[in-house]
Amino acid sequence: MTATPGSPPHPHTAAPSPASSPAPTTRRGRLAVLGPGLVLAATSVGAGDMVTSLAGAAGYGMALMWAIVVGVVLKYALTEGVGRLYLASGLTVIASLRSAARWLPYAFFAFVLVIGLLYGAALSSVASLALSTLFPALPLRPLAVVIALASAGLVYVGRYTLFERVMSGFMLAKFVGMVVLALVTLVTLDDPSVMVSSLRPRLPEGDVLTVLALVGGVGGTAGVASYSYWLREKAWRDGSWLPVMRADSAVSYAVTFLFVVCTSIVGTGLLFGTGRTITGNDGLAALAEPLGTDLGSVARVLFLGTFFLVTLSALVGGFNSLCYLLSDSLRTMRGVPDSEAERRMGQRSRPFRLFALYCAVTSVAVTFVERPVPLILTYAAVGSLVLPLLSGALLVLLNRRDLTPPYRNKTVSNVLLSSSFVLFALLAVVQFKETLGGL
């Protein structure tokens, strides 16, 4: 039995957790309790964001900033919807999705299991690439294994307070690093007018997929779905926390937006009009050399250090997200009520820690697989399905008549969630075509 959204959860199904105290009402008080949004930003801003924003800047300068704004707004709408649904019912995201369609927990379990198979190997390899470029003596694969195991170990410890502090520190460090790089780029530009003139918005002819990738690439996937788990850890449990949750998620995407703007400035200053391009994560590491030539050795070190932190924070936060989604999906599929949720899906629960071990073992195993192209294509295709499913489910759940007005979708929310569904469904179709063509 599940709780009706917008009404108090049934006493036999509500998840026990730290008691919810009244939300702070002052601006200073709200700022003092923010945290899940910074965790989300640290998790969501990864190497993919750097690749897409730098690639867009290489071809079009700052002209595609409008696409970044659209992406940030759509991801905020999704995240706010996930948080609002949680505050309305007190149910975990997977338990809520089950009330929209009984097959959704099974789908999410299968999707996240496939994502977890390759996520750690992919990101730990990218992080090790950044470090080995900075310190050539370091061996690439053993370093990737160490990074993956250390990241999984941090998640395995199972203390949210420690996790939030580490992730907030990652976010602060990589944000400062990219802001400094952007300022150095602006100061050293031979012709600053190029930056301003390239700001004129445009829609590239024949290159719509680049724009769609830029819109869809801002922010994360699993992190958005996992946002409610981090709210749960903070004991934000009733309608009084709704303004705090909205401020928290707004801060998350404000930081994300500023980070991507700084990345675009660096890309415009170093790549626009030069003929150089970014191709995948290898291209990011290769960019360090011309960056060092143009801006100096300190800038090169700062770029590679920021690149490493960007990937490492996405790895740690992603592992946490995947473990939550997997353990909660398993709990929901087995019909375990929310009254036992903490024991079956909390950070110190056995399923959560087993899935942390799963992420660690698969990361190490796949790191030593030669040319895992089919696996990578499958991972990309499956991952592309998460956001359209999530946005479609939120449209159903947040428009129910039994939902009280503060939680129910308004017109703007419906427009944004519908746009998210269409956009991410289109991107999923494109990704599946690429997957079929590459297999």
NULO-97959 format. One record per residue (C-alpha): residue in one letter; x negated, y negated, z negated; residue number from 1. Coordinates in steps of 0.2 Angstrom, whole numbers. Example, Ala and Ser with C-alpha at 12.3 -4.5 7.8 and 13.67 -1.06 7.14 Angstrom:
@res:A; xx:-62; yy:22; zz:-39; n:1;
@res:S; xx:-68; yy:5; zz:-36; n:2;
// end
This chain:
@res:M; xx:0; yy:0; zz:0; n:1;
@res:T; xx:-7; yy:-17; zz:5; n:2;
@res:A; xx:-3; yy:-34; zz:-2; n:3;
@res:T; xx:8; yy:-46; zz:7; n:4;
@res:P; xx:-2; yy:-60; zz:14; n:5;
@res:G; xx:2; yy:-77; zz:6; n:6;
@res:S; xx:9; yy:-68; zz:-10; n:7;
@res:P; xx:-1; yy:-61; zz:-25; n:8;
@res:P; xx:-8; yy:-44; zz:-21; n:9;
@res:H; xx:1; yy:-29; zz:-28; n:10;
@res:P; xx:-6; yy:-25; zz:-46; n:11;
@res:H; xx:-11; yy:-8; zz:-40; n:12;
@res:T; xx:-20; yy:-13; zz:-25; n:13;
@res:A; xx:-29; yy:-29; zz:-29; n:14;
@res:A; xx:-47; yy:-28; zz:-30; n:15;
@res:P; xx:-55; yy:-31; zz:-47; n:16;
@res:S; xx:-69; yy:-43; zz:-47; n:17;
@res:P; xx:-75; yy:-58; zz:-57; n:18;
@res:A; xx:-60; yy:-68; zz:-63; n:19;
@res:S; xx:-57; yy:-83; zz:-52; n:20;
@res:S; xx:-59; yy:-100; zz:-61; n:21;
@res:P; xx:-50; yy:-116; zz:-54; n:22;
@res:A; xx:-59; yy:-123; zz:-39; n:23;
@res:P; xx:-69; yy:-139; zz:-42; n:24;
@res:T; xx:-59; yy:-155; zz:-36; n:25;
@res:T; xx:-73; yy:-167; zz:-35; n:26;
@res:R; xx:-85; yy:-169; zz:-20; n:27;
@res:R; xx:-100; yy:-166; zz:-31; n:28;
@res:G; xx:-92; yy:-151; zz:-39; n:29;
@res:R; xx:-88; yy:-143; zz:-22; n:30;
@res:L; xx:-106; yy:-146; zz:-16; n:31;
@res:A; xx:-113; yy:-137; zz:-31; n:32;
@res:V; xx:-103; yy:-121; zz:-28; n:33;
@res:L; xx:-106; yy:-119; zz:-9; n:34;
@res:G; xx:-116; yy:-104; zz:-4; n:35;
@res:P; xx:-108; yy:-91; zz:8; n:36;
@res:G; xx:-108; yy:-104; zz:22; n:37;
@res:L; xx:-127; yy:-105; zz:21; n:38;
@res:V; xx:-128; yy:-87; zz:20; n:39;
@res:L; xx:-118; yy:-86; zz:36; n:40;
@res:A; xx:-128; yy:-99; zz:45; n:41;
@res:A; xx:-145; yy:-90; zz:40; n:42;
@res:T; xx:-137; yy:-74; zz:47; n:43;
@res:S; xx:-129; yy:-81; zz:62; n:44;
@res:V; xx:-144; yy:-92; zz:69; n:45;
@res:G; xx:-155; yy:-80; zz:77; n:46;
@res:A; xx:-167; yy:-77; zz:91; n:47;
@res:G; xx:-152; yy:-76; zz:103; n:48;
@res:D; xx:-147; yy:-94; zz:98; n:49;
@res:M; xx:-164; yy:-100; zz:102; n:50;
@res:V; xx:-165; yy:-90; zz:119; n:51;
@res:T; xx:-148; yy:-97; zz:125; n:52;
@res:S; xx:-151; yy:-115; zz:119; n:53;
@res:L; xx:-169; yy:-116; zz:126; n:54;
@res:A; xx:-164; yy:-107; zz:142; n:55;
@res:G; xx:-150; yy:-120; zz:144; n:56;
@res:A; xx:-161; yy:-134; zz:141; n:57;
@res:A; xx:-174; yy:-128; zz:153; n:58;
@res:G; xx:-162; yy:-129; zz:167; n:59;
@res:Y; xx:-151; yy:-143; zz:162; n:60;
@res:G; xx:-159; yy:-153; zz:149; n:61;
@res:M; xx:-146; yy:-160; zz:136; n:62;
@res:A; xx:-132; yy:-159; zz:148; n:63;
@res:L; xx:-124; yy:-143; zz:141; n:64;
@res:M; xx:-122; yy:-150; zz:123; n:65;
@res:W; xx:-104; yy:-150; zz:126; n:66;
@res:A; xx:-104; yy:-131; zz:127; n:67;
@res:I; xx:-113; yy:-130; zz:111; n:68;
@res:V; xx:-100; yy:-141; zz:103; n:69;
@res:V; xx:-86; yy:-129; zz:110; n:70;
@res:G; xx:-95; yy:-114; zz:103; n:71;
@res:V; xx:-97; yy:-121; zz:86; n:72;
@res:V; xx:-79; yy:-127; zz:85; n:73;
@res:L; xx:-73; yy:-109; zz:91; n:74;
@res:K; xx:-84; yy:-100; zz:78; n:75;
@res:Y; xx:-78; yy:-112; zz:64; n:76;
@res:A; xx:-60; yy:-108; zz:69; n:77;
@res:L; xx:-64; yy:-89; zz:67; n:78;
@res:T; xx:-73; yy:-91; zz:51; n:79;
@res:E; xx:-60; yy:-102; zz:43; n:80;
@res:G; xx:-47; yy:-90; zz:48; n:81;
@res:V; xx:-56; yy:-75; zz:40; n:82;
@res:G; xx:-58; yy:-85; zz:24; n:83;
@res:R; xx:-40; yy:-91; zz:24; n:84;
@res:L; xx:-34; yy:-74; zz:27; n:85;
@res:Y; xx:-44; yy:-68; zz:12; n:86;
@res:L; xx:-38; yy:-81; zz:0; n:87;
@res:A; xx:-20; yy:-78; zz:6; n:88;
@res:S; xx:-20; yy:-60; zz:1; n:89;
@res:G; xx:-36; yy:-56; zz:-9; n:90;
@res:L; xx:-38; yy:-41; zz:2; n:91;
@res:T; xx:-55; yy:-37; zz:11; n:92;
@res:V; xx:-56; yy:-41; zz:30; n:93;
@res:I; xx:-54; yy:-23; zz:35; n:94;
@res:A; xx:-39; yy:-19; zz:24; n:95;
@res:S; xx:-31; yy:-35; zz:31; n:96;
@res:L; xx:-35; yy:-29; zz:49; n:97;
@res:R; xx:-27; yy:-12; zz:45; n:98;
@res:S; xx:-10; yy:-21; zz:43; n:99;
@res:A; xx:-11; yy:-28; zz:60; n:100;
@res:A; xx:-15; yy:-11; zz:68; n:101;
@res:R; xx:-20; yy:5; zz:59; n:102;
@res:W; xx:-33; yy:9; zz:72; n:103;
@res:L; xx:-43; yy:-6; zz:69; n:104;
@res:P; xx:-53; yy:0; zz:54; n:105;
@res:Y; xx:-58; yy:16; zz:65; n:106;
@res:A; xx:-63; yy:4; zz:79; n:107;
@res:F; xx:-73; yy:-7; zz:68; n:108;
@res:F; xx:-82; yy:8; zz:60; n:109;
@res:A; xx:-87; yy:15; zz:77; n:110;
@res:F; xx:-93; yy:-2; zz:83; n:111;
@res:V; xx:-103; yy:-7; zz:68; n:112;
@res:L; xx:-110; yy:11; zz:67; n:113;
@res:V; xx:-117; yy:8; zz:85; n:114;
@res:I; xx:-123; yy:-9; zz:81; n:115;
@res:G; xx:-132; yy:-3; zz:66; n:116;
@res:L; xx:-141; yy:10; zz:76; n:117;
@res:L; xx:-151; yy:-3; zz:86; n:118;
@res:Y; xx:-149; yy:-20; zz:76; n:119;
@res:G; xx:-164; yy:-17; zz:64; n:120;
@res:A; xx:-176; yy:-10; zz:78; n:121;
@res:A; xx:-172; yy:-25; zz:89; n:122;
@res:L; xx:-174; yy:-39; zz:77; n:123;
@res:S; xx:-189; yy:-31; zz:67; n:124;
@res:S; xx:-198; yy:-30; zz:84; n:125;
@res:V; xx:-194; yy:-48; zz:88; n:126;
@res:A; xx:-200; yy:-53; zz:71; n:127;
@res:S; xx:-216; yy:-43; zz:73; n:128;
@res:L; xx:-219; yy:-51; zz:90; n:129;
@res:A; xx:-219; yy:-68; zz:82; n:130;
@res:L; xx:-231; yy:-63; zz:68; n:131;
@res:S; xx:-243; yy:-53; zz:80; n:132;
@res:T; xx:-243; yy:-68; zz:92; n:133;
@res:L; xx:-248; yy:-79; zz:77; n:134;
@res:F; xx:-260; yy:-66; zz:70; n:135;
@res:P; xx:-266; yy:-55; zz:85; n:136;
@res:A; xx:-275; yy:-42; zz:74; n:137;
@res:L; xx:-258; yy:-36; zz:67; n:138;
@res:P; xx:-252; yy:-20; zz:75; n:139;
@res:L; xx:-234; yy:-23; zz:83; n:140;
@res:R; xx:-225; yy:-7; zz:79; n:141;
@res:P; xx:-231; yy:-4; zz:61; n:142;
@res:L; xx:-227; yy:-22; zz:57; n:143;
@res:A; xx:-210; yy:-20; zz:64; n:144;
@res:V; xx:-207; yy:-5; zz:53; n:145;
@res:V; xx:-213; yy:-14; zz:38; n:146;
@res:I; xx:-202; yy:-29; zz:41; n:147;
@res:A; xx:-187; yy:-17; zz:44; n:148;
@res:L; xx:-190; yy:-8; zz:28; n:149;
@res:A; xx:-193; yy:-23; zz:18; n:150;
@res:S; xx:-177; yy:-31; zz:24; n:151;
@res:A; xx:-166; yy:-16; zz:21; n:152;
@res:G; xx:-174; yy:-15; zz:4; n:153;
@res:L; xx:-169; yy:-32; zz:-1; n:154;
@res:V; xx:-151; yy:-27; zz:4; n:155;
@res:Y; xx:-152; yy:-11; zz:-5; n:156;
@res:V; xx:-156; yy:-20; zz:-22; n:157;
@res:G; xx:-138; yy:-26; zz:-21; n:158;
@res:R; xx:-138; yy:-42; zz:-31; n:159;
@res:Y; xx:-128; yy:-56; zz:-22; n:160;
@res:T; xx:-136; yy:-70; zz:-32; n:161;
@res:L; xx:-153; yy:-65; zz:-26; n:162;
@res:F; xx:-147; yy:-62; zz:-8; n:163;
@res:E; xx:-139; yy:-79; zz:-7; n:164;
@res:R; xx:-154; yy:-88; zz:-14; n:165;
@res:V; xx:-166; yy:-79; zz:-2; n:166;
@res:M; xx:-154; yy:-83; zz:13; n:167;
@res:S; xx:-152; yy:-101; zz:8; n:168;
@res:G; xx:-171; yy:-102; zz:7; n:169;
@res:F; xx:-173; yy:-95; zz:24; n:170;
@res:M; xx:-160; yy:-107; zz:31; n:171;
@res:L; xx:-169; yy:-122; zz:23; n:172;
@res:A; xx:-186; yy:-117; zz:29; n:173;
@res:K; xx:-181; yy:-113; zz:47; n:174;
@res:F; xx:-170; yy:-129; zz:48; n:175;
@res:V; xx:-184; yy:-140; zz:42; n:176;
@res:G; xx:-196; yy:-132; zz:54; n:177;
@res:M; xx:-185; yy:-135; zz:69; n:178;
@res:V; xx:-181; yy:-153; zz:64; n:179;
@res:V; xx:-200; yy:-156; zz:63; n:180;
@res:L; xx:-203; yy:-148; zz:80; n:181;
@res:A; xx:-189; yy:-159; zz:88; n:182;
@res:L; xx:-196; yy:-175; zz:80; n:183;
@res:V; xx:-214; yy:-171; zz:86; n:184;
@res:T; xx:-207; yy:-167; zz:104; n:185;
@res:L; xx:-198; yy:-184; zz:104; n:186;
@res:V; xx:-213; yy:-194; zz:98; n:187;
@res:T; xx:-225; yy:-186; zz:111; n:188;
@res:L; xx:-213; yy:-187; zz:126; n:189;
@res:D; xx:-221; yy:-196; zz:141; n:190;
@res:D; xx:-204; yy:-202; zz:147; n:191;
@res:P; xx:-191; yy:-203; zz:133; n:192;
@res:S; xx:-178; yy:-209; zz:145; n:193;
@res:V; xx:-177; yy:-191; zz:152; n:194;
@res:M; xx:-170; yy:-185; zz:136; n:195;
@res:V; xx:-156; yy:-198; zz:136; n:196;
@res:S; xx:-152; yy:-197; zz:155; n:197;
@res:S; xx:-150; yy:-178; zz:154; n:198;
@res:L; xx:-137; yy:-180; zz:141; n:199;
@res:R; xx:-123; yy:-183; zz:154; n:200;
@res:P; xx:-111; yy:-168; zz:153; n:201;
@res:R; xx:-110; yy:-157; zz:168; n:202;
@res:L; xx:-103; yy:-140; zz:173; n:203;
@res:P; xx:-116; yy:-131; zz:183; n:204;
@res:E; xx:-110; yy:-125; zz:200; n:205;
@res:G; xx:-112; yy:-106; zz:202; n:206;
@res:D; xx:-119; yy:-104; zz:184; n:207;
@res:V; xx:-103; yy:-102; zz:174; n:208;
@res:L; xx:-110; yy:-87; zz:165; n:209;
@res:T; xx:-124; yy:-97; zz:158; n:210;
@res:V; xx:-111; yy:-109; zz:150; n:211;
@res:L; xx:-101; yy:-95; zz:144; n:212;
@res:A; xx:-116; yy:-87; zz:136; n:213;
@res:L; xx:-121; yy:-103; zz:128; n:214;
@res:V; xx:-103; yy:-105; zz:121; n:215;
@res:G; xx:-102; yy:-88; zz:114; n:216;
@res:G; xx:-120; yy:-87; zz:108; n:217;
@res:V; xx:-119; yy:-101; zz:95; n:218;
@res:G; xx:-117; yy:-93; zz:78; n:219;
@res:G; xx:-115; yy:-74; zz:74; n:220;
@res:T; xx:-104; yy:-59; zz:76; n:221;
@res:A; xx:-105; yy:-47; zz:61; n:222;
@res:G; xx:-108; yy:-62; zz:50; n:223;
@res:V; xx:-91; yy:-70; zz:55; n:224;
@res:A; xx:-82; yy:-54; zz:51; n:225;
@res:S; xx:-91; yy:-52; zz:34; n:226;
@res:Y; xx:-88; yy:-70; zz:28; n:227;
@res:S; xx:-74; yy:-65; zz:17; n:228;
@res:Y; xx:-86; yy:-52; zz:7; n:229;
@res:W; xx:-97; yy:-66; zz:2; n:230;
@res:L; xx:-82; yy:-77; zz:-3; n:231;
@res:R; xx:-77; yy:-62; zz:-14; n:232;
@res:E; xx:-94; yy:-61; zz:-22; n:233;
@res:K; xx:-92; yy:-79; zz:-27; n:234;
@res:A; xx:-75; yy:-75; zz:-35; n:235;
@res:W; xx:-65; yy:-88; zz:-24; n:236;
@res:R; xx:-48; yy:-80; zz:-26; n:237;
@res:D; xx:-34; yy:-92; zz:-24; n:238;
@res:G; xx:-27; yy:-106; zz:-14; n:239;
@res:S; xx:-36; yy:-119; zz:-25; n:240;
@res:W; xx:-52; yy:-113; zz:-16; n:241;
@res:L; xx:-45; yy:-117; zz:1; n:242;
@res:P; xx:-53; yy:-134; zz:3; n:243;
@res:V; xx:-69; yy:-128; zz:-4; n:244;
@res:M; xx:-69; yy:-113; zz:8; n:245;
@res:R; xx:-66; yy:-125; zz:23; n:246;
@res:A; xx:-80; yy:-137; zz:17; n:247;
@res:D; xx:-92; yy:-122; zz:15; n:248;
@res:S; xx:-88; yy:-115; zz:32; n:249;
@res:A; xx:-90; yy:-133; zz:39; n:250;
@res:V; xx:-107; yy:-135; zz:32; n:251;
@res:S; xx:-112; yy:-118; zz:39; n:252;
@res:Y; xx:-108; yy:-124; zz:57; n:253;
@res:A; xx:-114; yy:-141; zz:54; n:254;
@res:V; xx:-131; yy:-134; zz:50; n:255;
@res:T; xx:-130; yy:-122; zz:65; n:256;
@res:F; xx:-125; yy:-136; zz:77; n:257;
@res:L; xx:-140; yy:-147; zz:71; n:258;
@res:F; xx:-152; yy:-132; zz:72; n:259;
@res:V; xx:-146; yy:-129; zz:90; n:260;
@res:V; xx:-147; yy:-147; zz:95; n:261;
@res:C; xx:-165; yy:-148; zz:88; n:262;
@res:T; xx:-169; yy:-132; zz:99; n:263;
@res:S; xx:-162; yy:-140; zz:114; n:264;
@res:I; xx:-172; yy:-156; zz:111; n:265;
@res:V; xx:-188; yy:-145; zz:110; n:266;
@res:G; xx:-183; yy:-136; zz:126; n:267;
@res:T; xx:-179; yy:-151; zz:136; n:268;
@res:G; xx:-195; yy:-159; zz:131; n:269;
@res:L; xx:-206; yy:-144; zz:135; n:270;
@res:L; xx:-196; yy:-135; zz:149; n:271;
@res:F; xx:-184; yy:-147; zz:158; n:272;
@res:G; xx:-191; yy:-151; zz:175; n:273;
@res:T; xx:-207; yy:-141; zz:173; n:274;
@res:G; xx:-201; yy:-125; zz:182; n:275;
@res:R; xx:-205; yy:-114; zz:166; n:276;
@res:T; xx:-190; yy:-104; zz:160; n:277;
@res:I; xx:-186; yy:-93; zz:145; n:278;
@res:T; xx:-183; yy:-74; zz:148; n:279;
@res:G; xx:-178; yy:-65; zz:132; n:280;
@res:N; xx:-187; yy:-64; zz:116; n:281;
@res:D; xx:-204; yy:-61; zz:124; n:282;
@res:G; xx:-202; yy:-78; zz:133; n:283;
@res:L; xx:-200; yy:-86; zz:116; n:284;
@res:A; xx:-216; yy:-80; zz:110; n:285;
@res:A; xx:-224; yy:-84; zz:127; n:286;
@res:L; xx:-218; yy:-102; zz:124; n:287;
@res:A; xx:-229; yy:-104; zz:109; n:288;
@res:E; xx:-245; yy:-106; zz:121; n:289;
@res:P; xx:-239; yy:-121; zz:132; n:290;
@res:L; xx:-231; yy:-128; zz:116; n:291;
@res:G; xx:-248; yy:-128; zz:108; n:292;
@res:T; xx:-256; yy:-136; zz:123; n:293;
@res:D; xx:-243; yy:-150; zz:124; n:294;
@res:L; xx:-240; yy:-153; zz:105; n:295;
@res:G; xx:-255; yy:-146; zz:96; n:296;
@res:S; xx:-260; yy:-130; zz:87; n:297;
@res:V; xx:-250; yy:-136; zz:71; n:298;
@res:A; xx:-234; yy:-136; zz:82; n:299;
@res:R; xx:-238; yy:-119; zz:89; n:300;
@res:V; xx:-240; yy:-112; zz:71; n:301;
@res:L; xx:-224; yy:-121; zz:65; n:302;
@res:F; xx:-214; yy:-114; zz:80; n:303;
@res:L; xx:-220; yy:-96; zz:78; n:304;
@res:G; xx:-217; yy:-97; zz:59; n:305;
@res:T; xx:-199; yy:-104; zz:62; n:306;
@res:F; xx:-196; yy:-91; zz:76; n:307;
@res:F; xx:-201; yy:-77; zz:63; n:308;
@res:L; xx:-190; yy:-84; zz:49; n:309;
@res:V; xx:-175; yy:-86; zz:61; n:310;
@res:T; xx:-177; yy:-68; zz:66; n:311;
@res:L; xx:-180; yy:-62; zz:48; n:312;
@res:S; xx:-165; yy:-71; zz:41; n:313;
@res:A; xx:-154; yy:-64; zz:54; n:314;
@res:L; xx:-161; yy:-46; zz:50; n:315;
@res:V; xx:-158; yy:-47; zz:32; n:316;
@res:G; xx:-141; yy:-55; zz:33; n:317;
@res:G; xx:-136; yy:-44; zz:47; n:318;
@res:F; xx:-140; yy:-28; zz:37; n:319;
@res:N; xx:-129; yy:-35; zz:23; n:320;
@res:S; xx:-115; yy:-38; zz:35; n:321;
@res:L; xx:-116; yy:-21; zz:43; n:322;
@res:C; xx:-117; yy:-12; zz:26; n:323;
@res:Y; xx:-101; yy:-21; zz:20; n:324;
@res:L; xx:-91; yy:-18; zz:36; n:325;
@res:L; xx:-96; yy:0; zz:37; n:326;
@res:S; xx:-93; yy:4; zz:18; n:327;
@res:D; xx:-76; yy:-6; zz:19; n:328;
@res:S; xx:-71; yy:3; zz:35; n:329;
@res:L; xx:-74; yy:20; zz:28; n:330;
@res:R; xx:-65; yy:15; zz:12; n:331;
@res:T; xx:-50; yy:9; zz:21; n:332;
@res:M; xx:-50; yy:24; zz:33; n:333;
@res:R; xx:-50; yy:36; zz:18; n:334;
@res:G; xx:-35; yy:27; zz:10; n:335;
@res:V; xx:-45; yy:21; zz:-5; n:336;
@res:P; xx:-35; yy:7; zz:-13; n:337;
@res:D; xx:-42; yy:-10; zz:-16; n:338;
@res:S; xx:-41; yy:-7; zz:-35; n:339;
@res:E; xx:-57; yy:4; zz:-32; n:340;
@res:A; xx:-65; yy:-7; zz:-19; n:341;
@res:E; xx:-80; yy:-12; zz:-29; n:342;
@res:R; xx:-84; yy:6; zz:-33; n:343;
@res:R; xx:-83; yy:11; zz:-15; n:344;
@res:M; xx:-89; yy:-4; zz:-5; n:345;
@res:G; xx:-98; yy:-16; zz:-17; n:346;
@res:Q; xx:-116; yy:-20; zz:-15; n:347;
@res:R; xx:-121; yy:-8; zz:-29; n:348;
@res:S; xx:-109; yy:6; zz:-23; n:349;
@res:R; xx:-116; yy:22; zz:-16; n:350;
@res:P; xx:-108; yy:20; zz:2; n:351;
@res:F; xx:-116; yy:2; zz:3; n:352;
@res:R; xx:-133; yy:8; zz:-1; n:353;
@res:L; xx:-132; yy:24; zz:10; n:354;
@res:F; xx:-128; yy:13; zz:24; n:355;
@res:A; xx:-143; yy:2; zz:20; n:356;
@res:L; xx:-153; yy:17; zz:21; n:357;
@res:Y; xx:-145; yy:21; zz:38; n:358;
@res:C; xx:-150; yy:4; zz:44; n:359;
@res:A; xx:-168; yy:7; zz:38; n:360;
@res:V; xx:-170; yy:24; zz:45; n:361;
@res:T; xx:-162; yy:20; zz:62; n:362;
@res:S; xx:-173; yy:5; zz:63; n:363;
@res:V; xx:-189; yy:15; zz:61; n:364;
@res:A; xx:-183; yy:29; zz:73; n:365;
@res:V; xx:-178; yy:18; zz:87; n:366;
@res:T; xx:-194; yy:7; zz:85; n:367;
@res:F; xx:-203; yy:22; zz:92; n:368;
@res:V; xx:-191; yy:27; zz:106; n:369;
@res:E; xx:-199; yy:23; zz:123; n:370;
@res:R; xx:-188; yy:12; zz:134; n:371;
@res:P; xx:-172; yy:13; zz:125; n:372;
@res:V; xx:-163; yy:4; zz:139; n:373;
@res:P; xx:-146; yy:14; zz:139; n:374;
@res:L; xx:-145; yy:12; zz:120; n:375;
@res:I; xx:-148; yy:-7; zz:121; n:376;
@res:L; xx:-135; yy:-9; zz:134; n:377;
@res:T; xx:-123; yy:1; zz:124; n:378;
@res:Y; xx:-126; yy:-9; zz:109; n:379;
@res:A; xx:-123; yy:-25; zz:118; n:380;
@res:A; xx:-107; yy:-19; zz:126; n:381;
@res:V; xx:-100; yy:-12; zz:109; n:382;
@res:G; xx:-105; yy:-28; zz:100; n:383;
@res:S; xx:-96; yy:-39; zz:113; n:384;
@res:L; xx:-79; yy:-31; zz:107; n:385;
@res:V; xx:-80; yy:-37; zz:89; n:386;
@res:L; xx:-75; yy:-55; zz:91; n:387;
@res:P; xx:-60; yy:-53; zz:103; n:388;
@res:L; xx:-53; yy:-39; zz:92; n:389;
@res:L; xx:-56; yy:-51; zz:77; n:390;
@res:S; xx:-48; yy:-66; zz:85; n:391;
@res:G; xx:-33; yy:-56; zz:91; n:392;
@res:A; xx:-30; yy:-49; zz:74; n:393;
@res:L; xx:-31; yy:-66; zz:66; n:394;
@res:L; xx:-18; yy:-73; zz:78; n:395;
@res:V; xx:-6; yy:-59; zz:73; n:396;
@res:L; xx:-10; yy:-59; zz:54; n:397;
@res:L; xx:-10; yy:-78; zz:51; n:398;
@res:N; xx:6; yy:-81; zz:61; n:399;
@res:R; xx:17; yy:-69; zz:50; n:400;
@res:R; xx:33; yy:-77; zz:43; n:401;
@res:D; xx:29; yy:-70; zz:26; n:402;
@res:L; xx:14; yy:-80; zz:25; n:403;
@res:T; xx:16; yy:-96; zz:14; n:404;
@res:P; xx:13; yy:-112; zz:24; n:405;
@res:P; xx:-4; yy:-117; zz:17; n:406;
@res:Y; xx:-11; yy:-101; zz:24; n:407;
@res:R; xx:-1; yy:-100; zz:40; n:408;
@res:N; xx:-9; yy:-105; zz:57; n:409;
@res:K; xx:-5; yy:-123; zz:63; n:410;
@res:T; xx:-5; yy:-127; zz:81; n:411;
@res:V; xx:-23; yy:-132; zz:82; n:412;
@res:S; xx:-28; yy:-115; zz:74; n:413;
@res:N; xx:-18; yy:-106; zz:86; n:414;
@res:V; xx:-25; yy:-115; zz:101; n:415;
@res:L; xx:-43; yy:-112; zz:95; n:416;
@res:L; xx:-40; yy:-94; zz:90; n:417;
@res:S; xx:-32; yy:-90; zz:107; n:418;
@res:S; xx:-46; yy:-99; zz:116; n:419;
@res:S; xx:-58; yy:-88; zz:106; n:420;
@res:F; xx:-49; yy:-72; zz:111; n:421;
@res:V; xx:-49; yy:-77; zz:130; n:422;
@res:L; xx:-67; yy:-82; zz:130; n:423;
@res:F; xx:-74; yy:-68; zz:120; n:424;
@res:A; xx:-63; yy:-55; zz:130; n:425;
@res:L; xx:-70; yy:-63; zz:146; n:426;
@res:L; xx:-88; yy:-61; zz:139; n:427;
@res:A; xx:-85; yy:-43; zz:134; n:428;
@res:V; xx:-79; yy:-39; zz:152; n:429;
@res:V; xx:-95; yy:-47; zz:159; n:430;
@res:Q; xx:-106; yy:-37; zz:147; n:431;
@res:F; xx:-97; yy:-21; zz:151; n:432;
@res:K; xx:-100; yy:-24; zz:170; n:433;
@res:E; xx:-119; yy:-27; zz:166; n:434;
@res:T; xx:-119; yy:-11; zz:155; n:435;
@res:L; xx:-112; yy:0; zz:169; n:436;
@res:G; xx:-123; yy:-8; zz:181; n:437;
@res:G; xx:-139; yy:-4; zz:171; n:438;
@res:L; xx:-134; yy:14; zz:166; n:439;
// end
